[in-house]
Amino acid sequence: MRALLLTLLTIWTIDAFADTWLPYTDGRSGGCWLGSTGRLSGCTDQLPTTLSLPNDVRDGIGRITTETLSDLIFNGGFDEQNGGTSCATATILDGGLTYGADTTAAPNWMNSFGPLFSQSNDVAYVFVAGPDVAGSITPTASDYPFAMYLIATCADSGTEPTPIGATATIGVGIDLVASGVTSGNTYYLVVTGTASDGAFANGTLNFTTPVSISSPPRF
């Protein structure tokens, strides 16, 4: 609980901290600077990768087709589904995937989370905790000062409960066990903006889900 309160306090006040250097972990040299709001900057330039593709994925003048580019971007466990804009239309999360949330065109339909007022736009996801609760829901990339909240109930009135888990930092996930997630119960994940950045804190966020939230779980 102390850790959650500290995380929420960080999201709500956004004190200034020094940037942290994050080296690449996929074999590339270099890395990026991670700011206090979770935004990446100063990433090391990389040489362009040459794709080796069969001829049937190119058009008549040698350009890669739009369909092929889509497959290259969204393959291998990426789900581009955005979150819903009501409790009833919340997007169902599956385990072991990367999701892409986009709040730019969503409404600000969630006005508060416990004592915190929220002025930025919101999208919501939902899942039923699997039989073996484990892992974290982790933000991996964002272009704005985001906030992710895990809540135990959802109200279309916009007055939401105090989050049981929260993060506003890339690479720092919401730990399901530490948040008190119970097998068989329903939970909502909300992607919104930090309170201190107000109504203009909107953008895109990618995040990953642990395999344990699948029903049945996929290992």
N, C-alpha and C positions, 0 to 999 in steps of 0.2 A: 504494500500500500504506500509506503514511504517513497519507493522508487516511482510509482505512478504519479504521486502528487508532485514530485520533482519534475517529472516529464511534462505534466500539464502546466506547471508554473513556467517552465521554459517556453512552451508553446504560447502561453498567454502573454508573457512579458517580453520575450525575445531579447534577452540581454546580449551584449556584444562579447563574442569570444573570438580568439585567434583562429584563423583557418587551419585545417588539418590536411596534410599531404597524404593522398591515398594512391599507392602504386597500383598499376594494372595487375590483375591476377590471372590473366588468360595467356601469359607467355609474352606479351608485348612489353617493350621497354617504356619507361616513363609512367605517368599517372595523371591525376587531377587534384586540384585544391578543393576541399569541401568546406563551404562556408557555414556559419552558425545557423542559417535558415534551411540548410540542406541542399543549397544550389551548388552545382559544380562549375568551376572556372579554371582557366589556365591549363587546360588539358594538353598533354604532349602531342604534337602532331605526329601522325603515322603515315608511312608510305601507303598509297592506295593498293588495295588487294586486287589482283587480277583473277576474275572468275573464269573458270573453264566450264563452258556450257555447250551442250549439243546444238547442232544447227537448227533443230526444229523449234527452239525457243526464241528465235530471232525473226524479225520481219524481213520484207523483201530487200531492204538496204542495210541489213546487218544490225539493226537496233534490237535490244532485248525487249520483248513484248511486255505490256503492262501486266498481264496475268502472271508472267514469270517473276517480275519484280515483286508482285504481291506475295507470291509463294515464298520468295527468298526472305522477305521481311517478316512474314507472319507464320513461318513454319516452326516446327520443333517446340510445341507447347506454348505458343503465344495466342492468347484470346483477346482480340481487339474490342470485345464487348465493353461498352461504357456502362456505368452504373445507372440505376433507375432514378426517377424524380418523384417517387412516392414510396410509401412502405409497401404497397401492394405490387409495385412494378420493380422493386429492388432486384437486381441481377443476381441469379444464383451462382455462388462460387463453387468451383470444383478444386480438387487438390492437385498440387504439383504443376501449376500453370503460372504464366505471367499475364497479368491483365493490364489493359490500358484505359485509364480513367481520364475524362476530359470534362472540366466544369465550365468551360468558356461560354457555352450556350445554355447551360442549365439554370434553373431559377434558384433563388435563395429561399428554399422552402423549409429549411431547418433553422429556426431563429435562435435557439439556445441549446446548450449542452450542460445541464446542471446550472451552475452559477455563471457560466460563460455565455455571453451574447455573441452570435455569429452573424456577420453581415455579408460574407462571401457566398458564392454559389455552392450547391451540394449535389453529390450523386451518392447512391447507396447500393450496397451489395448485401446478400444474406446467405447464411449457411447454417446447417445443422451439424453440431459437433459430432464427429465420428466416435467409435468405441474406444479408440486409443488417442486421447488428446496429447498432442506433442507439436513442437515446432513453433514457428513465428510467421506472421504475415509481414513481409518486409518490403518497404519502398526501395526501388532500384534506380530510378531516374525521374527527374522532374524539371520543369522550366518555370516554376513559380514557388513562392513560399507556401507550401501545402501544410495541411494537418490531416492526419488519419485518426479516426476515433472508432473504438470498438464499444458498442452499446448492447445491452441485454434486451431492450425493447425499442420499438419504433412507434412514433406518434405522428400522424399526418398533420396534426395541429402545428407541428414545428417546435413544440416544447419537448425536448429530448432529455433522457436521464443523464446523469453524470457518467462519463465514459469509464469503463472498467479497464481499458487499455488505450494508449495513445502514443503517437510518435510524430515528429516533424523533422526528422533527420534521415537523409538517404543512408541506407545500410543498417539502420537501427530499427529492428522489427518490433511488432507487438507480440510478446511471448504469450501463447495461449494458456499454458499452465500457470504462469505468474499472474495472469489476468483472472484466474478463477473459472475458466471455461469448463463446463461440465458436459460429459458425453450425453447426447440425445437432446440437448437444449438448442434453441434457435438464437442466433446472434446476428447483428447488423454491423457492417463495416461502412463507415462514412468517409468519403474523401471531400475535403473542403479546403478553406484557406486559413492561415493563422489569424487570430483575432486582431492582433496589433496592426495587420496590413489592411484591414477593413474590406470594403466592398470590391476593391480592385484586385484582391488576391485570388485570381482564377487562372487556370491553365491545365496542363496535362501531367499525369503521373503514371508511371509503370510500377507495379508491385507484384511480388510472388506470393503464392500460397503454399503451405505445407501439405504433403500428401495425406496427412492424417485427417483432413476435413472432408475427404471423399467418403461417400457412403455407397458400398463398402469402401474402406481405405485402399488406395493403390500404392503398393510398395514395390 
